[in-house]
Amino acid sequence: MRGLPLVALLFCLSGAAAAQMLPPEIAASKKIKVGTTATYPPMESHDPKTNELVGFDIDLGNAIAKQLGVTLDWQDTSFAQLTPSAASGRVDMVMSAISDLPIRWEQLDLVDYIVSGSQFYALAKSDWIKSVDDLCGKKIGTVRSNSFPADIAKWSAENCEGKGKPAMIVVGVDRMPLLVTEFQQGRIDAGVRSMNTMPPLMEEQPGTYKLVGEPITRVVQGIGFAKANPPLRDAVLAALQKLFADGTYAQLLKKWGLERSAVATPTVNTKPVH
């Protein structure tokens, strides 16, 4: 089984056979340490009533674990620590809505499973904001440790400075929930976050926020693995492929309201599996 080409494995593996691809130490311990940052509902967050981890990533990760006959040891940490933790072996993989960007390939392989994009939003009462163009020269809040600051800067360079308007001013925070305070205290005019996190935000705080334009980027997001750990990557990829085929993936997307974020098939570092 280990000698088959990967593409053949993906189409024929049962969950038990996929488990045979696990690294020996994980096969023995029956546990995978997973890094996450649980501040991005509906992807991952803490249930306010029980403090348990909930979300699409949590459900999908646990479904992968079931296929592999293991349990997941979820470790909630800062987003900035996820890549170093995986690269150094402190965790076995990271699952936290990580955008698959070439800059990350130096340290990680990413098994892609969902699509997202950078979405501008503002307070609903900000009547002067009609479109993204109205935000040139304004303060835009976002998490400093992910790809959003670069996305804002690129859009601003092309659509603000490039048209003779003042540049957007990025206001960075450590965690997305901190933007609530930034809005309340008037320190930002708008924010940028994943389009996938907007539905629960607007549902939980009806009438508070509004979308500004369409997403300015389209990115796939993946599960991250250290470059030195291809056996675990391939085992998880095989299990994920089975969840796509048996309908579990589609069911979980529907459960969390993420149908428009579906991808047709998993990829690795944005490339089809061959």
Number of C-alpha atoms within 10 A of each C-alpha: 13 10 6 9 10 15 12 11 20 21 12 13 18 15 20 13 18 26 24 17 20 22 15 12 10 15 16 10 10 16 17 19 18 24 28 27 23 25 19 23 20 22 22 23 22 17 13 8 6 8 9 9 17 17 20 23 24 21 19 20 20 17 19 24 21 16 22 25 16 19 17 18 14 21 15 18 14 15 23 13 13 24 21 15 19 23 22 12 15 13 22 23 29 27 24 26 26 24 23 24 15 11 8 15 15 10 17 24 25 30 26 27 25 26 21 23 22 22 25 26 25 22 18 14 11 12 8 8 18 12 13 20 14 12 23 20 17 15 18 25 30 28 22 18 15 15 16 23 20 12 17 24 17 13 18 23 18 12 18 21 16 12 10 11 14 16 21 20 19 23 19 18 15 15 17 17 13 14 23 13 11 19 16 10 9 11 14 21 20 28 28 27 22 20 22 25 18 20 14 15 15 14 11 9 9 11 11 13 18 18 21 22 13 14 17 16 15 14 17 24 24 26 28 32 30 25 15 14 18 15 15 22 24 20 25 25 26 28 24 27 21 22 19 17 12 10 10 16 23 16 15 18 18 14 14 18 15 22 15 12 15 16 16 8 14 21 21 20 22 19 11 11 14 10
